[in-house]
Amino acid sequence: MLVFVVILLSLSYLTNALLHPARPESLQTPMNDVNLDDVRAILKDAEIIPTVLDDFDPSITIQVSWGNATAKLGNTISPSELQDAPKIALLSSQASISGGAQTAPSNIVLALTDPDAPSRSNPKWSEMCHWIAANLTLPSSSFPAPGSDANIHQGPGDDLVPYKPPGPPPKTGKHRYVFIAFKPANGTSSPLNLTAPSERQHWGTGKQEHGVRDWAGKNGLVPIGK
């Protein structure tokens, strides 16, 4: 089974089928060339907004790579390439920082969720928590410029919930694996004391189609956006 990878600004999603076949060229764009103006619309088309997240304006790019596989907007990667935690870089976009360098939050939390477990048509296990990495920082107070490969995830010591690689069950149709970069809503620079979900299924909420949004709200986090 193949997994279709789409990276979207302060989040990204992976699925095993094209979501926008009418404009595939826009889904093959390298992350350095992402047009932020289109991202919110794409999130709505893919039903990431409002199924997974409340409406917001993404303002940064997540660059995700696994060994020899690098995610672009619309490329296809075998799950065998996704077994280890990916390298993560958060990049500024010239479209969002026309007035100068964009200030980076001091604490970054990365989450990976599957809203289509076990399938999009029957999401009785959703959402499924696949990863939470917490208290991540950038090398400086500004986001790296496009083209940088600065990795903010330094290893398992950063993980609140260990990385569980994507693995859609056979014959379950489209899966959207969503990466989200969060920051503290109150802007604190102190280390975060986050509570891990009690279990991966439903992110411990016990409610179908609930997950990362509930967990983030409980922990005082918001997606990095304008």
PyMOL commands that set and color helices and strands:
alter all, ss='L'
color gray80, all
select helices_A, chain A and resi 24-27+31-33+36-45+48-51+79-82+156-158+202-204+212-218
alter helices_A, ss='H'
color red, helices_A
select strands_A, chain A and resi 3-8+11-15+60-66+69-70+75-77+87-92+108-114+128-136+159-161+177-184+221-223
alter strands_A, ss='S'
color yellow, strands_A
deselect
rebuild
show_as cartoon
